[in-house]
Amino acid sequence: DPGGAAAFEIQVALEKDEWTTIAEMNQPPTGEWQTLEWSGEARYVRFFFTNPDGAKVLGYLGEVRFFA
């Protein structure tokens, strides 16, 4: 554990009022790229961090790439 919350959801929306979860990550390997293929229509993407283990740091990402 690198010290951050280890669980998060990737959510998408056409507008900012109705989010759809397209992936749930729980303790993905640190320092490794994670890949998600998704097909659909969205204007916004967010990472919704949860804290099931009570970590002091709520979450962070090193880098994010989107391809359309």
Phi, psi and omega in degrees: 000120181281003177107000180247166177302136190260005183229140175202161176246146171258124184235150179230158178203152171278323174234167186277014184250347182222101185262143177241128178281124180251350178198148173235126180248133179228106181057055175294154182302134178286138176079011179237141176294138172250138183241137177225124173258130181218142178239126180168188181242130179205152176252331184236148175229137175221156176249115185256102183278139173242168186224064184294336182261000179069035179295150181287331177257127188281346176147156179196158177234143179280319182195146179228136177233138177237137177233135180244000000 
